[in-house]
Amino acid sequence: MMNADLLIQNGTVLTMDTNRRTISNGAVAVSNGKIIAVDKTETLARSYTAERIIEAKNKVIMPGLINTHTHLFQVMMRSLGDDMNLFDWWAKIVAPISTRLRGEHCYYATLLGSLELLRSGCTCTVDNHYAFPVPGLADDCIRAFVDVGIRAVEAMGTMDAQRPYERVPSELKMNTDHAIDENLKLIRRWNGEANGRIKIWFGTDSPATCTDELLQRAHDLSKQYNVGVCCHLHETKGEVTNWKKETGLTPIQYYDKNIRFLDSNLLAVHCVWMDAEDIRILRRRQVKVSHNPVSNMYLASGTAPIPSLLRSGITVSLGVDGAASNNNQDMFELIKTTALIHKAVSQDPTAITAQKVMDMATIDGAKSLCMDKEIGSVEPGKKADIILVNLKEVNMVPLNNLVSQLVYCGKSHNVDTVIVDGRVIMENRIVNTVDENLAMERTQDLASNLIKGGT
């Protein structure tokens, strides 16, 4: 008999491996934070003894969901941006409040947002923190990730430019050298910390707020340090229209012709207003896309041409975006929204399938982060980022089609257990890493004061 730290048994294993295998009465063995075996329960029970056993009867054992875009500091601004377009939303709500952010705001917003993500089955998130009225706020976000136990990419967003149609408070801008130096300090301090759970990326903001020099240097240094880059691209019609007036090209076409930026380690966020040439460029450059449909609808930015991107062979993942442009951090709501919106817009029920949306939320999310060798599926050798979803609840019975019901019927409250890096973060819907009540109380107090104009 071999030893394991953890054995999850008697559940239905949704592997999300290459063959998309489902194993009934299945089990997963975990040791040193990694999956060491996946098979029928009777097979693993004969081969392994475990320090701890989790019974998964009437539950699906599946890879943790991966959120590839949010701004967790915006938890402090939840529900303040209703009924505005992006430019007004930014100028009236996000920018002015962001200038008053301090470390405790960012810590507790990140803590509470991470708890919401975990409770909806998310085990890995990308946080694009771009508001730096005082130094060190990204460090406070990372400390919250470490405390709560989620896997996280902190993409330090930087703004060193301002075009006439974009209003950026001076407190949020950096000069180019300072922006690069701050990114590098964060990489050297945090990249690979917490047993590798923390990764640091360059989080360039958008074409309207970044110079060509910043984007090109971020690209070159990301290759040197083997990290990724993310950037908001083609989010609104106005952004693309203004760029074409200025340069004669869309932002993507401009970058393709003029600077080193579009590459296989770039995660392009939104990509709503795309023409055929933009799509061809992303495919040729192997750029990945983070699709944020709830945010795009909330701000009336439009609907990204995801079926066209998928047909082109572009890797597409899912992002909840910030709580100021979504109001929640709910992965199951995001999954269903993704499945439905493209059917409605295209008037084609086959535009996107439940299986493809599940791919986008798991293995394609991992591919978007260049982490598909580590996470995104339940397979031996991968990190034990696993969730258990309760199938014995009224919204899931009768069970006729597992993947379809996870996508169309599943709710966050069905998530029973969350495991990250082999560590049980939540069990029976009880989080055991941090005090949730304290986090909620402190976040409320801080947000109330911040919104009134305090710091």
VENSULQUI-V277853 format. One record per residue. SS is DSSP state (H for helix, E for strand, L for the rest). PSI is psi in whole degrees, 0 to 359 (NA if undefined). Layout:
((SS & PSI) (SS & PSI))
//
This chain:
((L & 138) (E & 156) (E & 143) (E & 153) (E & 325) (E & 138) (E & 119) (E & 121) (E & 163) (E & 30) (E & 181) (E & 116) (E & 117) (E & 99) (L & 324) (L & 27) (L & 186) (L & 323) (L & 3) (L & 46) (L & 145) (E & 130) (E & 111) (E & 150) (E & 49) (E & 171) (E & 157) (E & 129) (E & 138) (E & 137) (E & 136) (L & 39) (L & 2) (E & 154) (E & 127) (E & 343) (E & 145) (E & 122) (E & 188) (E & 148) (H & 316) (H & 328) (H & 312) (H & 328) (H & 332) (H & 340) (H & 337) (E & 141) (E & 145) (E & 143) (E & 328) (E & 138) (E & 132) (E & 123) (E & 129) (L & 27) (L & 137) (L & 24) (E & 153) (E & 134) (E & 116) (E & 165) (E & 146) (L & 148) (E & 151) (E & 121) (E & 118) (E & 9) (E & 127) (E & 171) (L & 95) (H & 337) (H & 338) (H & 354) (H & 326) (H & 342) (H & 18) (L & 128) (L & 13) (L & 347) (L & 22) (L & 143) (L & 40) (L & 152) (L & 172) (H & 317) (H & 321) (H & 318) (H & 315) (H & 312) (H & 326) (H & 332) (H & 295) (H & 309) (H & 308) (H & 322) (H & 324) (H & 330) (L & 345) (L & 4) (L & 141) (L & 178) (H & 318) (H & 324) (H & 312) (H & 322) (H & 308) (H & 326) (H & 317) (H & 320) (H & 310) (H & 318) (H & 322) (H & 322) (H & 319) (H & 319) (H & 311) (H & 317) (H & 341) (L & 18) (L & 7) (E & 127) (E & 349) (E & 132) (E & 152) (E & 123) (E & 117) (E & 88) (E & 117) (L & 1) (L & 111) (L & 67) (L & 337) (L & 156) (L & 156) (L & 6) (H & 329) (H & 326) (H & 322) (H & 322) (H & 315) (H & 321) (H & 323) (H & 319) (H & 316) (H & 317) (H & 318) (H & 334) (L & 6) (L & 155) (E & 137) (E & 144) (E & 119) (E & 110) (E & 103) (E & 106) (L & 140) (L & 146) (L & 122) (L & 14) (L & 166) (L & 114) (L & 163) (L & 330) (L & 3) (L & 127) (L & 109) (L & 118) (L & 144) (H & 330) (H & 341) (H & 357) (L & 150) (L & 156) (L & 164) (H & 314) (H & 318) (H & 317) (H & 314) (H & 316) (H & 319) (H & 320) (H & 314) (H & 322) (H & 320) (H & 319) (H & 312) (H & 329) (H & 321) (H & 337) (L & 121) (L & 2) (L & 170) (L & 52) (L & 32) (L & 1) (L & 336) (E & 126) (E & 148) (E & 131) (E & 165) (E & 129) (L & 51) (L & 140) (L & 289) (E & 165) (L & 328) (L & 341) (L & 8) (L & 135) (L & 159) (H & 321) (H & 316) (H & 315) (H & 318) (H & 320) (H & 323) (H & 317) (H & 310) (H & 318) (H & 330) (H & 324) (H & 319) (H & 319) (H & 2) (L & 50) (L & 175) (L & 178) (E & 141) (E & 156) (E & 137) (E & 124) (E & 133) (L & 43) (L & 320) (L & 158) (H & 321) (H & 320) (H & 312) (H & 319) (H & 314) (H & 321) (H & 320) (H & 325) (H & 324) (H & 321) (H & 345) (L & 0) (L & 160) (L & 162) (H & 315) (H & 315) (H & 322) (H & 312) (H & 324) (H & 324) (H & 335) (H & 332) (L & 163) (L & 108) (L & 312) (L & 118) (L & 175) (L & 345) (L & 15) (E & 131) (E & 110) (E & 121) (E & 131) (E & 285) (L & 54) (L & 309) (L & 86) (L & 137) (L & 179) (H & 323) (H & 320) (H & 315) (H & 318) (H & 320) (H & 313) (H & 320) (H & 313) (H & 322) (H & 355) (L & 33) (L & 141) (E & 160) (E & 136) (E & 117) (E & 126) (L & 69) (H & 326) (H & 315) (H & 317) (H & 324) (H & 318) (H & 318) (L & 7) (L & 39) (L & 340) (L & 185) (L & 123) (L & 145) (L & 60) (H & 316) (H & 322) (H & 320) (H & 317) (H & 318) (H & 333) (L & 351) (L & 13) (L & 136) (L & 124) (E & 133) (E & 185) (E & 142) (L & 136) (L & 336) (L & 180) (L & 159) (L & 349) (L & 349) (L & 26) (L & 319) (L & 349) (L & 178) (L & 50) (L & 110) (H & 325) (H & 324) (H & 318) (H & 317) (H & 310) (H & 318) (H & 317) (H & 316) (H & 323) (H & 321) (H & 323) (H & 333) (H & 317) (H & 313) (H & 318) (H & 347) (L & 37) (L & 111) (L & 345) (L & 7) (L & 324) (L & 137) (L & 163) (H & 320) (H & 319) (H & 322) (H & 321) (H & 322) (H & 313) (H & 327) (H & 351) (L & 269) (H & 325) (H & 332) (H & 317) (H & 319) (H & 322) (H & 333) (L & 9) (L & 37) (L & 20) (L & 349) (L & 349) (L & 320) (L & 178) (L & 348) (L & 163) (L & 93) (L & 148) (L & 137) (L & 342) (L & 161) (E & 145) (L & 73) (L & 99) (E & 144) (E & 152) (E & 125) (E & 127) (E & 121) (L & 351) (L & 63) (L & 159) (H & 329) (H & 354) (H & 2) (L & 135) (L & 150) (L & 110) (L & 330) (L & 105) (H & 305) (H & 316) (H & 317) (H & 329) (H & 319) (H & 313) (H & 336) (L & 335) (L & 144) (L & 162) (H & 326) (H & 348) (H & 343) (E & 116) (E & 318) (E & 139) (E & 127) (E & 128) (E & 124) (L & 30) (L & 358) (E & 130) (E & 107) (E & 319) (E & 136) (E & 134) (L & 34) (L & 18) (E & 119) (E & 132) (L & 11) (L & 326) (L & 166) (L & 103) (H & 319) (H & 317) (H & 318) (H & 318) (H & 315) (H & 316) (H & 321) (H & 318) (H & 314) (H & 314) (H & 317) (H & 318) (H & 316) (H & 319) (H & 316) (H & 331) (L & 351) (L & 4) (L & 184) (L & NA))
//
